[in-house]
Each structure stands twice: as structure tokens, then as C-alpha cells.
Amino acid sequence: MNGTVIPGTPIAVDFWSVRRAGGARLFFLSHMHSDHTVGLSSTWSRPLYCSPLTARLLSHRLKVPTRWIRPLEMGKSHAVGEEVTVTLLDANHCPGSVMFLFEGSFGTILYTGDFRYSRAMQREPALSGRRIDRLYLDNTNCRPQRALPSRSCATLQAAQLIRQHPQHRVVIGVYSLGKEELLVHLALEFGTWVVVSPSRLEQMRLLELPEVFTTEEGAGRIRAVDVAEIRRDTLVSWNVLHPTIAILPTGRPVKVTHPQIHLIPYSDHSSFSELCEFVKWLKPCSVIPIVKGGMCHASFQKYLSPDQRALPDLTIPKPVQESVRRQSKTKKQKPVCLAKRAAQHSAPKGVVYESLEEYTEQSEGLTCGTAPQQNSHESAFCSLQDGICFYGCEEEEQSGEQPGGATAAGTAGQSPVFDEDFPSELPKQYLLTPLNASRQRSFYDAVEDLFSRWEVS
């Protein structure tokens, strides 16, 4: 779960376990990617603040009661509660995604959520000349090796690839939210409809996107499908009917083992160089990585503000301390037999994140306008002979959206596996392996939930 209870404040962002939220009373949702909504459902019964577009998606997709949803106008300062002021800023990540600028007795905090930095952010009046005490930073690509082109550059690569296959139909693997801008651009570029599922078409209309989408099979040259459908067996079946290429727009490290699957380095998270430019411009007093376990601090120390004399008290409030103590006490009392039982009953729910740092190599960088190589079949770590699997983290993509269907975890050897710690390299060096299980929630979280019910009863 990508969520945070901000110490010294009543604020929780993308955090939906009220029992673990301690003294948090104000709940904020940055965007609708599934790893940011873990625990959020139709049973939610507290005020929830988000952007107007996310509010629409929240009601439509998760059925959260509208009486609890509090959409806030973008770019304006809003008083929430008695002690917090918040301003919502475009995060440039996916439809409805925002950054939160919090102000109060705790100081000034900027929480980026998942975001892709652009220099247009420097023209945002709410950030111009503003002292930022704490910057909660999306550090998904916080590695010098993650050399990623701009999204406009990656879009040009996708268009060039399609032109190189004039007689082929094109299938693009996407998640349930994100990459809409790429689809619209390609539809307009090639003057074709984009064929989608009925549920995706309904969402496209909810997002008020240009009318370039249809559900009519064969009506357009381009089709958008869930990323889990981009596999060897589907490519074979599609090519029996008509010559077809598949495109995977992703910033994650991947190595494709089928010649008709093509990678485009299209990322909705900031590249390492963009993160450095953002922090250097903002000059916060401190940087706190959102992706847990990420190594960021050393990269940004030289960009921090030297003025840290008036930093507010960042101690953890007493209600949070008490909650942590209770949870620690509960963990010490777990019987081994119940722990094993919880493990046996935990079912896979999505992608798995596994570390491959030992296989790190230096990146050669990416250049605009050159379609990536995708035909390498050498994979020392792939148990699949001719399918596709993923390592890495991206948008959607760790810090982001899981594959749209539950079938993503159902068939080993066919679905993607991601890892946020594998360094980004040229697409021809990307590695793929099959999916077996999910770790959205850890085993100990499951056992802790079991004991918390005993404690309450």
C-alpha cells in the first residue's frame, strides 16, 4: 500500500486503515491507481478529499458513497478541519491525479503522490517562492540508471514503430487508468478509432476524453487491452487472423521474448534527472521518499534549503504512539499455528515486487525518435521460454495501477511481475519472468488483522 500518515499532523494520504491511522482525522486520495486505494471500498464512512475527476471515478469504480466524497477545486486554497489548509495541484500522472500542498501549525508540506515533473510546475503560483518544510517525493525512478525520455518523445517512438508496420494491426497494453493521452494522440495521428472494452469506453466517457474510442471490433486499426493480455499465446492467435504487433508503453525494465512485442519507454513517473531538477528548484528543508525502502536522500542533500532553523516539531502524536505500541504488543503474541494458517489462506491478488538489484548494470540512456529493440531471447532469470514477464515499477506499475483483471495472478508464466528496485536500462536489456503471487499486503499485516479482531472483541 502506497499511503502515509504524516507525523505531527491529522493528515493521512492514500491510507485507508482507520485502525492504523492513529490520530489522523483528515483523509486524502491522490489518484485512483489501485495501490493507492487498498482498503478503500463502499463501506468507507468518513469524509475523503480528492480532485473532482477522482471523485467521479471513486463513485463509479469503488462505489464509495457520495456523501463521504469531498471534491476540492484545483489550484485554490481550502480550509479543512480547523487547523489545515490544502491546495490541490496537477500531478501530471494520470487523470485526476494531484499533489497536496498542506499548511498549518506543522509548517508547509508538499505531498507529490505519484507525479511526472514538468517545468510548467514552476509557474504554479501556489509553489512559487514557497518555503517547503517537508517534501514527500515520488521516488519510483530515483536512480541515475533510470534514464527515461519525455512522454512526448516516447509517443513519437510509438508512432514511428506503427509506421514501420503499415500492414499490421496494433494492440496496446495499458492498465485500467493511465496512458489515455497516448491513445488519443495515436488515434488522431493515424486517423483511426481505438477499440476498447465496454467498461473502458464507459470510463473514457466519464473522463470526457475526445471521441476516438469505440467497442466495435475491427472498426479501428488500434486496440487497447489490459496489459495482462500481452502474452505469447494471444499474439499467436491475433496473428492467425491478421498481422499484429503489440506495444507495451512502460518505463519499467523488461526483456521481451516474443518478436511481435515492442517496448516504448513511456513513463508516468518522473525520471531521476527530473526529480533532481524538481528538488533543486523547490529547495525543501527535507525530502521524505514515498516509496518505502527507496534510496534517495544522498541524491538530494545538495539541493536542500540551508534554512532549517524554524522546522516545526515533527514528533509523532501520542495517539499514534499508543497505536504503534498496541500493534507491537499484538505482534509479540502471535501463535505460530495461527501465523501458518493465515499464510495458507492468503490468496494472490495482483503483481509481485521482487528485488533484482544484484543484476544491476549501467544504463546507456535513451534517445528520442528511435524505436527500442525488443527481440532478445536470452534470459538467465526467466522460467518462461517464449512468453512475457516484467520486472520494475511504474505508474500503475508499482507506484501504480495493477493489471485491470484478477486473472493477472491466475496463470503463472503469462502475467507480469514488477520490481521498483531494478534499475532502468535500454529496452533490449529488459528482463521478464512469470507471476505467481501478490504482496500488496504483507503476511504479518494479515495476521495482525486477525489478532486485532480478537483484541476488539
N, C-alpha and C positions, 0 to 999 in steps of 0.2 A: 504494500500500500504506500503510495506517494502522498503522505499527509504529514502535517506538522501542527502541534500545539505550541504556540510561541510563548516561551518563558517570560514571566513578568507582565503578561497581558491576559485579557479574557478572550483571546482570539484563537480559533482553530481553522486551519485552511486544508481542504481536501481530507479532512479527518472525521470519520463518521461513527466512531465508537464512543458514545457518550460516557460509558462506564470508565473508559481510559482517558477521557479528556480532562479529568481533574476539575479545575476551576473555570474552564473555558465556557463562556456563555454565548459567544458570537461565532457562528459557523459560516464559512465562505467556501464557495466552489469555484475553482479557477477555470475548469472546462470539463467537457463530457467524455473524455477518454476513460476507459473502464478501470485503469489502475488508479484513477483519482476519485472513483466513486465506489470503491469497495466498502460495503456496509451500508450504502445508501439505497433505500428502497421505498416502496409505497407505504411502509409503516413509519417513515420519518415523521416526527411530530414537534419540531422546533423551527423557529424562523431560520431561513437559509438565504444568504445573499449571493447574487451572481449577476452576470450580464443578462440583458433582455433576451438575446438569442439562446443562451444556455438555459434560461428559464423555460423557453418553448420546448427545447429538446428534453429537458428534465421531466416535464409533464408528459411529453409524448412517449419517451423511451422507458423511463423508470416509474412512471405513474405516481410520482411524488405529489401529494395533494397540493393544489394550487394555493390553498390558504396559508401554507407554510413557506411558499416561494416569494422572495422579496427581490425582484429585479431592480437594479440600480442603473441609472443613466450613465453612459460612458463619459469620462472626462470631467465630471463635476464632483465637487466635494460633498459627501453625505455624512451626517451625524448618525451614528448607530449606537444605541445604548446611550449612556450618559457620559462616557469617557473616551470614546473612539470616534475618529473621523476617518473616512476611507474614500479614496478616489480610484476608479476603475480605468485602466489603460489598456489599449490593444496590445496583446502579447504576440501577434503575428505568427501564431502557431497553427490553429485550426479554427473553424467557425465558432464564434462565441468565446474564444479563449481570452483571458485577461490577466494583467498584473494588478496587484493590490498595493496601493500606497497608503499605509496606516500612519496616523498621527495621534498622539495622546501624551499622557504624563510619562509614558515609557520611552518617548522620543519619536523618531521617524523611522519607519520600517518599509522597505520595498520588497515585496514577495513576488518574484517573477512568475511562479508556476512554470509550466513548460513554455518556452518562448524562443523565437528566432530574432536575434537582434538585427535592426536595420538603422541606418543613420537618420532616418526620419524620426526616430525616437528622441533624438537630440533637440527636435523642435517642439517637443511636448511641453507646454507651459508648466504643468504640474511638477516636472522634473528639472526644469531649467534653474540652475543656481541653487538647487535644494540640497541641504545637508541631509545625508542618509546615514543614520546611526548603524543600522543593520541591513545588509543586503542578502536576502535568501535567494540564491542563484541556481538556476537550472544548469547543472554541470554535467549533463548527459555526455557531451562531447569534449569534456575537459581534459584533453590530451593533445600534445603537439602533433602526434601522429594522425589525428583526425582532420585531415586536410579535405574540406568539403567545398564544392563550388556553390555559388549562389543558386537560389531556386530558379531564377530566370535562365541562368546558364544551363542548369540541368534540364529545363524544359526544352531548350534548343537542342540538346543532345537527343532527347526523346523524339523530337520532330525529325531530326536528321536520320535517326535509326528507322523511322517509319518510311521516310522517302527512299531509303536503301532497299526496302521490301515492298515495291509498288503493287505486287500481285497478292500480297498477304493480308489476311485479316489480323487485327491487333487485339490482344486481350491484356488488360492492365490489372494487376493485383493490387488492391487497396484494402484499407481497414474500414470499419463501419463509419468512421468520421475522419476526414482529412484527405488531402490531395484533390479536393474538388476544383481548385484553381487550375491545376494541371489538366484535368479532364476537360474543363471548359475551353482552355487555350487550345488544346489539340483538336477539339471539335470544330472550333472556329477556323483554325489553321487549315484543316483538310476538308472543311465543308461537309461534315458528316454528323449523323446522330451518334450518341453514345448509348449503347444498350445496357440497361441495368435491371435489377430485380424490382418487382412491385414495391417492396418495402423500402428499397433505396430511393426509388423515384418519389415516394411519399416524403421521404426526408429531404430530398433535393428541393421539393416544392416548399417545404417548411422553412428551408434556408433561403428561399427566394432567389435562387440562382437562375441564370439565363436558361431559356427553354431549349436546351440542346440534348435532353435526356428522354429516352423512350423505353418501354418494356417490350416493344415488338421485335421478336427475334429476326435477325437478318436485315433490319431496317438501316443499320449503320455499319461502317467498317470497324469501328472501335467498340469494344465491350469492356465494362468494368465488372470485375468479380472479386469475391473475397480472396485475400492473399493465400489462404489455405488451399484454394483450388489450383494454384500454380504448381503442378506436380508433373512427373513424367507420364503417368497414365492418362491424365487429362490432355496433355499436349499431344500424345499419340492419337487419342480419339478425335481431337479437334482437327488434326492434320489429315485424318482419313476423309473428313467431309470437305475440307478446304485448306489450302496452305495457310498456316497460322504461326505468328510469333507471339511470345508472352513478354511483357515488360514488368519488371519489379522496380518501382521507384522507391529507393531506400538509401539511407546513409549508413546502414549497418554493414559490418564485414560479412561478406557472403562469397562462397565459391560455388558456381553453378556446375552441375554435372549433366546438363542436357543442352544441346547446341541451340535449341529454339527459345531458351530463356535468357533474356537480356537484362542486365542491371543498369539502372540510371541512378547516379548518386544524388538523389533528391531528398533533402532532409528538412524537417520542420523544427529542428533544434539548432541552436547557434553552434557554429564551428568554434574551434579553440581560438582562432585569431579574432573572431567576432566577440567572444567572451572577453578577451583581453582589451579590445577596443572599448567595449561597453563599460567595464570596470574602470579603465583608465579615464574615461570621460566622466563617469559618475563620482569617482573618488569617495567611496563609502568609508566609514570608520572601521567596519568589519564585514567579512564575507562568510556566509554560512551556506555550505552546499546542500541542495535539496535532495539529491540522490545520495543516499547513505553509503558511506564507505568510499566515496569519491575522493581522490587526492587533488585538491585544488589550491589549498592555502599558499603553498610556496610560489605558485604561478602568479598570484595577485598581490603579494605583500608589497611590492614596489609601487603599486598603484593606489594603495590605501591613503586616506587623508591623515596627515600628521596631527590633526586637531582631534584628539580623543580625550581631552581633559574633562569634558562635560558629559561623557557617556552615562546614560541612566542606569539605575540598578537593574541588572539582568538576572537577579536571583529567582529561583523557582518558587512560586507562591506556595503557601502552606497546604492548601487543598491538593495541589499536585503532588507535593512531597508525601502526604498521607496516602494518596492513591498508589504511588510507587511502592511505599513500604508494605501496603496490604498485598500488592501483587507479588512482591519479593517473598513475603511470608508464605503466600499460597504456593509459589513455585517450589519452595523447600519441602512442602508436604505432599508432593505428588507421588503416589504409589507407582511402582514400576509396572504393575499389571495393567493399570488404567492407562498409563502412557502408551503401552504397546497396543492396547485396544483402540485408542484414539488414532494411532498411526495406521492401523489396519483399516479403519473406516474412512480415512481421508481420501477423497476421490480427486483425480486430476481435473482442473478447471481451466487450464489455459497454457500459456507458454512457460518454459523453464529458462531461468537465467543461470548459466554456469560459467565459471571463470576459466579463461584460456590465456591468462597473462604470460604463461611460460612460453607461449608460441609467438610472442610479440616480435615484429620486425619493423624496421624504419619505413615510413611512408615516402613514396616518391612524389606525392602531391597529385592534384587533378587539374587538368586544363579544360577550358571551356571550348565546346564545339567539337570534341572528339568522342565518338561513341565508345563506351567501355568494352573491353574484351570479356567474353563470357564463356569460352569454350573449353576451359581447362577441366580435365577429368582426373587429375591427380589429387587425392585426398587421403592423407595418412590418418585422419581422425574421423572419417565419415564411414559409418557402417552401412550406408546405402550405396548401392552400386550405380544406380542411374536415376536418382530422384533429386529432390532439392530440400535443403535444410538450412537454417540460419543460425549464426552467432552474432550477437550485437544488441544494441539498444538504440531505439529511435522512437520517436514520436509516439507514437502509437505504441510503439516499439519500446520498450521498457517504460520509459517515461511516457508511455503512451499506450495506445489502444491495442487491446488484444485482438486476435482474429475474430471476425464477427460471429462465427458459429461455434457451438460447443463441440463440433466434430473435430476442431483443431487438435484436441488432445486425444482423440479417439483412435487414430490409426498410426501406429509407430512407423517411421520411415517415410511418412508423407507430409507431415506438417512441420512448421518452422520452430526452431529453438533460438532464443536470443540471449545475448550476454552484454551488459553495458560496459564490461571491463576489457573486452577485446578491442585492440586499437584499430582504428580505421585505416585501410590501405587501399591500393588500387583495386578495382573490382576483380581483376583477373587473379588476385591473391586471396579473395574472399573464400570463406570456408562454410560448408553446410553439413548438418547432421540431423538425424531424426528426433522427433519429440516424443517424450514418454510421460511426463507428468508436469504438474504446476506447483510453484511455490509462492503464489500470491500471498498466502498466509502461512507462516511457519508452523511446524508441528507443535512447538511449545505454545503458540497462540491458541491452537485448537484445544490443547489440554487445559490451558489457563481458563478458557471459556467454560469448559466443563466444570472446573472447580469453583468458578465464580458463581455458577448457579447453585451449587451446594452451599456456598458461603451465604448467599442471599436467603435461601430457604432455611 
